[in-house]
Amino acid sequence: MLSNGNNCGIALVGCGTVGSAVAKLLLAEQSFLQSKCAAKLDLRSIVDVDFTKAEQAGLNTSLFETDYEKVIKDQNIRIIVELVGGTTIAKQIIEKALRAHKHVVTANKALLAHHGNELLALARKNGVCIYFEASCAGGIPIIRALYDGLIANRIDALFGIVNGTCNYILTSMTGEGKSYSQALKEAQTKGFAEADPTMDVSGEDSAHKLAILAALAFSQKIDYDSIQLQGIDTLQLCDVEYGQELGYVIKLLAIAKREDDGITLSVKPAFISKAHPLAWVGGPFNAVSVYSHKTGHTMYYGRGAGAEPTASAVVADIIDVAMGTALLKFNNLKLWPDLNSLSHPLPVKECNSRFYIRVMALDKPGVLAKIASVLGKYNISINSVLQKEVANNVQDQKGVPVVITTHVAPEGNVSKALKETDALEVITDRSVCIRIINEHEEYSRQNSW
């Protein structure tokens, strides 16, 4: 796009926490960036309706602009950085920028998860590109790894801890014995959770990121609604503790796997072995494990949110666009989802996994036999049984907790079995069922060397 010494005009639209960090990086460290980049990154406008954050950051008020239409029409501006967020006005801004033949850099995961295909196609139609490294894991260069470093590989699976709020809460429950509500309150106090945490704890934020990552990993269009989704807001501390006794750690995992008949896409709480590479990822940190047919297992770890890590990813994209490498890859790589067909996700009932099951049962002879009989009816093999005395932190004190782990079974069979089990006269409360995720086969094989 630009040769050495040329200016690359940039307009930043949306100057909140992340936007002000991006502006500060572009302005305060211009000489540092210039030493790495052959093009001069020239921030010409900062667009917003409220400049409180920008003023607090000490940004030059002469750059302030309230009319985004004006900067889009400016012929000296080549890159529009969209940091407004949401799927309404942000979509309009990006569409207008692309039609005006401006390159776009964005961190907008929700917009890309729902409308990414059409926006990529619109960029292609207008001879420009749209880049989005900051959309999935803050400062972790996972997007770049998928379209660049791992380009020679077939991606077989992707396991991600991609929401810092949830990981902070689950780390507190696991390490400090806090209840979900206690851990959430602490996360809000420390600024790791929003006042309304629904987008995070419901799993929706992670699902947005999974849709983007899976589209690149598998070179397919991803239907966001096909992602199996379950949050952490119904987790009980007793299950976290029972899982620990069995050697497991609870995580909210975003998983994409290539299967013989399609792919599986899910965001759900899951137990993983304490020896699993993702088990030690604590607090607000993120990590993504990628399994590919030549490189094998690679893992990407770091700060998945925060103003400065996210600004780092945004500016990395700006540099790629300014240097022309972004457009070159956008035009010549065939993995972008708008160039590929719609994925074929497997139905939930056909997805196979191991499971942790807790039932609350009357403390009387023959109960376990009745439960085992129902599981056997649906070809579910029991791996282990742990019968506990009534725990103080179980919400319903009626009955005794019976914890069962299974061998691999179809999720549909497990759902049917638990529905039938819950109807038994000896069961006093609805069963709890949590997946147990084994390490991907490749990693286990490599570790056996």
FILUM-211622 format. One record per residue (C-alpha): x, y, z. Coordinates in steps of 0.2 Angstrom, whole numbers, padded with zeros to 4 digits, always signed. Layout:
N
XYZ...
This chain:
449
+0000+0000+0000+0013+0013+0005+0032+0014+0002+0045+0020+0014+0042+0038+0020+0024+0039+0015+0011+0045+0027-0004+0033+0031-0019+0043+0036-0029+0035+0050-0046+0040+0058-0051+0032+0074-0070+0030+0077-0074+0027+0095-0063+0034+0109-0067+0025+0124-0055+0015+0135-0047+0005+0121-0049+0019+0108-0039+0031+0119-0026+0018+0122-0024+0016+0103-0023+0034+0100-0010+0036+0114+0001+0022+0106+0000+0030+0089+0004+0047+0095+0015+0046+0110+0026+0032+0102+0026+0037+0084+0045+0037+0083+0046+0020+0091+0033+0013+0078+0042+0022+0064+0058+0013+0068+0049-0003+0065+0037+0002+0050+0042+0009+0033+0026+0019+0033+0022+0034+0045+0006+0031+0054-0003+0047+0054-0018+0048+0066-0028+0063+0058-0045+0061+0067-0053+0055+0083-0071+0053+0081-0084+0051+0095-0099+0060+0103-0091+0060+0120-0073+0065+0122-0071+0062+0141-0060+0047+0139-0050+0056+0126-0047+0071+0137-0043+0061+0152-0029+0052+0141-0022+0070+0137-0025+0068+0118-0024+0083+0106-0041+0091+0105-0037+0097+0088-0040+0079+0082-0057+0078+0089-0072+0076+0077-0090+0072+0079-0095+0068+0061-0089+0051+0055-0096+0055+0038-0083+0069+0036-0068+0058+0040-0074+0044+0028-0075+0057+0014-0057+0063+0018-0046+0058+0004-0031+0059+0015-0037+0045+0027-0034+0027+0021-0038+0017+0037-0054+0018+0048-0052+0010+0065-0069+0006+0072-0069+0004+0091-0087+0009+0093-0093-0008+0097-0111-0016+0095-0119-0021+0079-0129-0006+0074-0120+0011+0071-0103+0001+0070-0110-0009+0055-0116+0007+0046-0099+0015+0049-0089+0000+0043-0100-0002+0027-0098+0016+0023-0080+0016+0025-0078+0000+0014-0089+0008+0001-0078+0023+0001-0063+0012-0002-0056+0014+0015-0047-0001+0024-0055-0005+0041-0047-0012+0057-0059-0017+0070-0060-0026+0087-0079-0029+0086-0082-0047+0089-0101-0047+0090-0102-0038+0073-0090-0050+0065-0098-0066+0072-0115-0060+0065-0111-0050+0050-0092-0054+0046-0095-0064+0030-0105-0050+0022-0092-0036+0028-0078-0046+0021-0086-0048+0005-0090-0030+0004-0072-0026+0007-0067-0038-0007-0079-0030-0019-0072-0012-0015-0053-0017-0017-0049-0015+0002-0048-0026+0017-0054-0028+0035-0043-0034+0049-0048-0039+0066-0034-0046+0077-0040-0038+0092-0058-0045+0091-0054-0062+0099-0041-0062+0113-0034-0045+0117-0016-0044+0114-0014-0063+0110-0010-0064+0091-0021-0079+0088-0030-0073+0072-0013-0070+0065-0007-0087+0069-0022-0095+0060-0020-0086+0044-0001-0084+0044+0010-0095+0055-0001-0111+0054-0006-0108+0035+0003-0125+0030-0008-0134+0042-0025-0142+0043-0032-0137+0059-0041-0152+0068-0046-0144+0084-0046-0128+0094-0049-0126+0113-0050-0109+0120-0052-0100+0137-0057-0083+0129-0066-0074+0142-0056-0066+0156-0071-0062+0167-0077-0081+0167-0059-0087+0170-0057-0075+0185-0073-0081+0192-0069-0100+0190-0051-0097+0196-0058-0090+0212-0071-0104+0214-0057-0117+0211-0043-0109+0221-0052-0100+0235-0068-0109+0237-0079-0094+0234-0097-0097+0228-0101-0090+0210-0110-0075+0217-0095-0071+0229-0082-0073+0215-0093-0062+0203-0094-0048+0216-0075-0049+0218-0073-0048+0199-0084-0033+0198-0075-0024+0212-0058-0027+0204-0064-0021+0187-0064-0039+0179-0082-0039+0176-0095-0027+0170-0109-0021+0181-0121-0031+0170-0110-0047+0167-0123-0056+0156-0113-0055+0140-0098-0063+0148-0106-0076+0161-0119-0082+0148-0105-0088+0137-0111-0076+0123-0094-0066+0122-0084-0082+0120-0096-0089+0107-0093-0073+0097-0075-0076+0097-0077-0095+0093-0087-0091+0078-0072-0080+0071-0059-0092+0076-0068-0107+0069-0071-0098+0053-0053-0096+0050-0047-0112+0057-0058-0122+0046-0060-0110+0031-0079-0111+0032-0094-0099+0035-0100-0101+0053-0118-0100+0058-0117-0092+0075-0133-0100+0080-0126-0117+0078-0114-0115+0092-0119-0125+0108-0120-0112+0122-0120-0113+0141-0114-0101+0153-0106-0102+0170-0120-0093+0180-0128-0109+0186-0112-0118+0192-0113-0123+0210-0097-0123+0221-0100-0141+0227-0098-0148+0209-0082-0138+0207-0075-0146+0223-0081-0163+0218-0072-0161+0201-0056-0156+0210-0057-0172+0221-0058-0182+0205-0042-0173+0198-0051-0160+0187-0052-0141+0185-0067-0132+0179-0065-0120+0164-0077-0111+0152-0071-0119+0136-0074-0113+0118-0071-0128+0107-0071-0131+0088-0067-0149+0082-0066-0157+0065-0076-0173+0065-0078-0186+0051-0096-0179+0047-0094-0161+0051-0088-0150+0065-0093-0147+0083-0094-0130+0090-0098-0127+0108-0095-0115+0123-0099-0123+0139-0091-0126+0156-0081-0142+0156-0069-0151+0167-0051-0154+0161-0037-0164+0169-0026-0154+0181-0012-0160+0169-0021-0151+0154-0010-0136+0147-0026-0125+0149-0028-0130+0168-0015-0118+0174-0022-0103+0165-0029-0092+0179-0037-0076+0183-0042-0064+0169-0029-0072+0157-0034-0081+0141-0026-0095+0131-0030-0104+0115-0024-0122+0111-0023-0126+0092-0020-0144+0086-0014-0145+0068-0009-0160+0057+0009-0155+0055+0014-0143+0069+0004-0153+0082-0001-0143+0098+0003-0125+0099-0004-0114+0113-0006-0095+0114-0007-0087+0131-0008-0069+0137-0019-0055+0142-0035-0057+0133-0043-0040+0137-0037-0023+0144-0034-0007+0135-0015-0008+0131-0015-0027+0126-0030-0024+0114-0022-0007+0108-0007-0017+0104-0017-0029+0093-0026-0015+0084-0010-0006+0080-0002-0022+0073-0016-0023+0061-0014-0005+0056+0004-0008+0052+0000-0023+0042-0013-0013+0032-0001+0002+0030+0013-0009+0024+0002-0017+0011+0004-0035+0018-0014-0036+0024-0022-0032+0007-0010-0045-0001-0015-0059+0011-0033-0053+0010-0033-0055-0009-0023-0071-0010-0027-0082+0004-0042-0093+0002-0046-0096+0020-0057-0081+0023-0075-0087+0027-0083-0076+0014-0074-0086+0000-0080-0103+0008-0095-0113+0010-0106-0115+0026-0100-0126+0039-0110-0142+0044-0110-0143+0063-0116-0159+0071-0132-0159+0081-0129-0159+0100-0136-0176+0102-0122-0183+0091-0108-0175+0100-0097-0187+0110-0089-0184+0127-0086-0190+0144-0097-0183+0157-0097-0178+0176-0115-0182+0183-0121-0177+0200-0138-0184+0206-0146-0180+0223-0153-0197+0229-0161-0204+0245-0149-0213+0256-0156-0231+0254-0151-0247+0247-0153-0250+0228-0152-0232+0223-0135-0234+0213-0142-0249+0205-0157-0240+0198-0146-0226+0192-0134-0238+0184-0148-0247+0176-0155-0232+0167-0138-0227+0161-0135-0244+0155-0151-0243+0145-0144-0229+0135-0127-0238+0133-0118-0226+0145-0103-0234+0153-0099-0229+0171-0081-0225+0174-0081-0220+0193-0093-0217+0207-0091-0205+0222-0104-0205+0235-0103-0190+0247-0111-0185+0263-0122-0170+0262-0112-0155+0259-0116-0138+0267-0114-0129+0251-0127-0139+0241-0142-0129+0238-0155-0143+0241-0151-0153+0257-0163-0167+0253-0154-0182+0248-0135-0188+0246-0124-0182+0232-0119-0197+0221-0106-0191+0208-0103-0202+0193-0090-0200+0179-0094-0209+0162-0084-0216+0148-0087-0207+0131-0105-0207+0126-0116-0197+0114-0123-0181+0123-0141-0186+0117-0140-0202+0126-0134-0194+0142-0148-0181+0141-0161-0195+0138-0154-0205+0153-0154-0190+0165-0172-0186+0161-0177-0203+0165-0166-0204+0180-0173-0188+0187-0190-0195+0186-0185-0210+0198-0194-0209+0215-0177-0210+0224-0170-0194+0216-0173-0178+0226-0167-0165+0214-0163-0162+0196-0146-0169+0190-0131-0159+0186-0121-0164+0170-0104-0156+0165-0093-0162+0151-0076-0169+0154-0064-0164+0141-0049-0175+0137-0033-0168+0130-0033-0169+0111-0026-0185+0104-0010-0177+0096-0004-0170+0113-0006-0186+0122+0003-0195+0109+0018-0183+0109+0019-0183+0128+0021-0202+0127+0038-0200+0118
